[in-house]
């Protein structure tokens, strides 16, 4: 099995890190010690540039994070005074209802986060492909469309507010992520 930066079984022994001759620094390798002409590297890079793969990955990661977030929020909701009726039930029934509530909230939040992640990522990738640019406008437009689509059932005013809210949030996040690093 080859790992990035290793060319064969004896690569660790013959690399400059371990005192062997190895290759000259950077000779034939890209960032992280990988060969950019390696067919596997090209295949992975091609897949990562695909809008379909980006959309699916965003949906899956959003679903996972949403599930964890929903689980956390459901566990803290039990401290709410409206759950006082649970304290009168036997322990087994309290646990059963508590876990059922946590599962349903976690599932609901996971679906919502997955939908938002996939929708935003797919729209942003599509806009980037159409414009052939990678700038902050792509995220703002994708945020606007995502917010409007998510709020479409509540009417045009809600769609406009959703558009403005998601666009502003996307602009803030994009602006922060594109800031040059500071040397401290």
matplotlib code that plots the C-alpha trace (Angstrom):
import matplotlib.pyplot as plt

x = [0.0, 1.4, 0.7, 1.2, 4.9, 5.8, 6.7, 7.1, 7.9, 11.3, 10.4, 10.5, 14.0, 15.3, 13.7, 15.7, 13.6, 15.2, 18.7, 18.5, 19.3, 15.7, 14.6, 15.7, 13.2, 10.0, 11.3, 8.4, 5.9, 3.2, 1.9, 2.0, 4.5, 2.0, 2.7, 0.2, 0.4, -0.7, -4.0, -5.5, -4.7, -6.2, -9.4, -9.9, -9.3, -11.7, -14.4, -13.8, -14.4, -17.7, -20.8, -22.6, -19.9, -19.8, -23.5, -23.7, -20.8, -22.3, -25.6, -24.0, -21.8, -24.8, -26.9, -24.2, -23.6, -27.4, -27.9, -25.2, -26.6, -30.2, -29.1, -27.4, -30.4, -32.9, -30.8, -30.8, -34.5, -35.3, -34.3, -37.3, -40.1, -42.6, -41.0, -42.0, -44.8, -42.0, -40.8, -44.1, -43.5, -41.4, -37.8, -38.0, -40.9, -38.9, -35.9, -38.1, -39.8, -36.6, -34.7, -37.7, -37.8, -34.0, -34.2, -37.0, -35.5, -32.1, -33.5, -35.5, -32.5, -30.3, -32.7, -32.9, -29.1, -28.5, -31.1, -29.6, -26.0, -26.8, -29.0, -26.5, -23.5, -25.2, -26.5, -23.1, -21.2, -23.7, -23.3, -19.5, -19.6, -21.9, -19.8, -16.5, -15.3, -14.6, -15.5, -17.8, -20.7, -21.2, -21.8, -24.1, -26.2, -26.4, -27.3, -30.1, -31.5, -31.2, -33.0, -35.7, -36.3, -36.4, -39.0, -41.0, -44.1, -44.5, -45.1, -43.1, -42.3, -40.8, -38.9, -37.4, -36.4, -34.9, -33.0, -31.6, -30.8, -29.0, -27.2, -26.0, -24.8, -23.1, -21.4, -20.2, -18.8, -17.2, -15.6, -14.2, -12.9, -11.2, -9.4, -5.6, -3.9, -2.4, 1.1, 1.1]
y = [0.0, 3.4, 6.5, 10.1, 10.7, 7.0, 5.5, 1.9, -0.5, 0.8, 4.5, 5.2, 3.9, 5.7, 9.0, 12.0, 12.1, 8.8, 9.5, 7.7, 9.3, 9.8, 12.4, 16.0, 18.2, 18.5, 16.5, 14.9, 15.5, 18.0, 19.4, 16.9, 14.7, 13.3, 12.9, 15.1, 12.8, 9.7, 8.4, 8.0, 11.6, 12.8, 10.7, 12.0, 15.6, 15.2, 13.8, 16.6, 19.1, 17.5, 19.4, 16.1, 14.9, 18.2, 18.3, 14.7, 15.2, 18.4, 16.7, 13.7, 15.9, 18.2, 15.2, 14.0, 17.3, 18.0, 14.7, 15.5, 19.0, 17.7, 15.1, 17.8, 20.1, 17.4, 16.4, 20.0, 20.4, 17.8, 20.5, 22.5, 22.9, 21.5, 18.1, 18.2, 15.6, 13.1, 13.1, 11.5, 8.5, 5.4, 5.6, 3.1, 5.1, 8.3, 6.9, 5.4, 8.7, 10.7, 8.6, 8.6, 12.4, 12.6, 10.3, 12.1, 15.6, 14.4, 12.8, 16.0, 18.3, 15.9, 16.0, 19.8, 20.3, 17.8, 19.5, 23.0, 21.7, 19.9, 22.7, 25.5, 23.5, 22.4, 25.9, 27.5, 24.9, 25.5, 29.2, 28.9, 26.7, 29.2, 32.3, 30.5, 32.5, 31.7, 34.8, 35.9, 36.7, 32.9, 32.3, 35.3, 34.3, 30.7, 31.9, 34.0, 31.2, 28.7, 30.9, 31.7, 28.0, 27.0, 29.7, 29.4, 27.7, 30.6, 33.2, 35.8, 38.0, 35.1, 34.0, 37.5, 37.5, 34.0, 35.2, 38.3, 36.3, 33.4, 35.8, 38.0, 35.0, 33.5, 36.9, 37.1, 33.6, 33.9, 37.3, 35.7, 32.6, 34.7, 37.0, 36.8, 35.0, 37.1, 36.5, 36.6]
z = [0.0, -0.9, 1.1, -0.1, -0.5, -0.6, -3.9, -2.8, 0.0, 0.7, 0.3, 4.0, 4.3, 1.2, 2.0, 3.2, 6.4, 7.4, 6.3, 3.0, -0.4, -1.5, -4.1, -4.2, -2.4, -4.4, -7.4, -9.1, -6.3, -5.7, -2.4, 0.4, -1.5, -4.0, -7.7, -9.6, -12.6, -10.6, -12.1, -8.7, -7.7, -11.0, -10.5, -6.9, -8.0, -10.9, -8.5, -6.1, -8.8, -9.8, -8.7, -8.1, -5.7, -3.9, -3.5, -2.2, 0.1, 1.5, 2.0, 3.8, 6.0, 6.7, 7.7, 10.1, 11.7, 11.9, 13.6, 16.3, 16.7, 17.0, 19.6, 21.6, 21.4, 22.3, 25.3, 26.6, 25.9, 28.6, 31.1, 29.9, 32.4, 29.9, 30.5, 34.2, 33.5, 32.7, 36.3, 37.4, 35.2, 36.0, 35.1, 32.3, 30.7, 31.2, 29.4, 26.6, 25.9, 26.3, 23.8, 21.4, 21.5, 21.0, 18.0, 16.3, 16.9, 15.8, 12.6, 11.8, 12.3, 10.3, 7.4, 7.5, 7.7, 4.9, 2.7, 3.3, 2.7, -0.5, -1.8, -1.1, -2.4, -5.6, -6.4, -5.6, -7.8, -10.6, -10.4, -10.3, -13.4, -15.2, -14.3, -14.6, -11.5, -7.9, -5.9, -3.1, -5.5, -6.1, -2.4, -2.1, -5.1, -3.9, -0.4, -1.8, -3.9, -1.1, 1.3, -1.2, -2.1, 1.6, 2.4, -0.8, 0.9, 3.3, 0.5, -1.4, 1.5, 3.5, 0.3, 0.1, 3.8, 3.4, 0.4, 2.2, 5.4, 3.7, 1.3, 4.2, 6.2, 3.2, 2.5, 6.1, 6.1, 2.6, 3.6, 6.7, 4.9, 2.2, 4.6, 4.3, 7.2, 9.8, 11.1, 14.9]

ax = plt.figure().add_subplot(projection="3d")
ax.plot(x, y, z, "-o")
ax.set_aspect("equal")
plt.show()
